[in-house]
């Protein structure tokens, strides 16, 4: 049972972290470490008690991992092609395609190294595999915890504001399907809070981009009023141009009206956890919920969100990446 001690410690730290503050990426990492240490301890004990079974299971896991990478590569490349067809060739729409190509390249590099037995190539491959494993581990932590975070906030009972984060307008004036999804979710949240005796204000947040004819928040308010939402319960924040500004400027409005406010922030489901991290950083008193997103859009959007979080913790991630490069250099040097 001692082998499970690291997993238990990580789980206890994870539970304490969630109880104290859900909006932390550290919670995601602790949950991932719990899973890794649990699997490692189980395999260790299995190998100690049943060496042959443990060895065969280890081989099976390696084979399954290889098949999983091949399948994931195919899925990402296919999704990338769909994204290009439906959304165009903007860099953000190419992420799943590029991720799939990167995985295929890693497999080719690994196979080539196994065939050629070259020391320099082995060092390069070892470094690439370590970096890919590190990024993949963090990405899985992000995806799993983002899913859990969304489920933890489904039943918020108290809120004085429902804040809807804006996004681009179609043709510079029309609410896009993505933004409409947020607004419909905000209406559902507002309706649920109203049934519980609250009467929250719906705060539409979004300024005017260079290619837009009016502020996003005004278009959002028009969308809601046209569908029967009471105009007197809508307030607009029309200066922001980024998610952080959405939240900072909305916070100023809410604090000015009620210093003890509580709120629910609404965005799309792929964006909810990163928005929650930003909300924590700027001091928002509330949590974030997500609205549905088209299935084909989700993979690229999640990769983009993860990339933004990865860069937000760039110092820590750079330190780990440097360690992997030093390890690769050591493999080459020792030969």
HELIX and SHEET records of a PDB file:
HELIX    1   1 UNK A    2  UNK A    4  5                                   3    
HELIX    2   2 UNK A    5  UNK A   20  1                                  16    
HELIX    3   3 UNK A   25  UNK A   49  1                                  25    
HELIX    4   4 UNK A   51  UNK A   87  1                                  37    
HELIX    5   5 UNK A   91  UNK A   94  5                                   4    
HELIX    6   6 UNK A   95  UNK A  116  1                                  22    
HELIX    7   7 UNK A  119  UNK A  152  1                                  34    
HELIX    8   8 UNK A  177  UNK A  195  1                                  19    
HELIX    9   9 UNK A  216  UNK A  226  1                                  11    
HELIX   10  10 UNK A  231  UNK A  233  5                                   3    
HELIX   11  11 UNK A  243  UNK A  257  1                                  15    
HELIX   12  12 UNK A  269  UNK A  271  5                                   3    
HELIX   13  13 UNK A  272  UNK A  282  1                                  11    
HELIX   14  14 UNK A  295  UNK A  312  1                                  18    
HELIX   15  15 UNK A  314  UNK A  334  1                                  21    
SHEET    1   A 5 UNK A 234  UNK A 237  0                                        
SHEET    2   A 5 UNK A 201  UNK A 205  1                                        
SHEET    3   A 5 UNK A 161  UNK A 165  1                                        
SHEET    4   A 5 UNK A 263  UNK A 268  1                                        
SHEET    5   A 5 UNK A 286  UNK A 291  1                                        
SHEET    1   B 2 UNK A 169  UNK A 170  0                                        
SHEET    2   B 2 UNK A 174  UNK A 175 -1                                        
END                                                                             
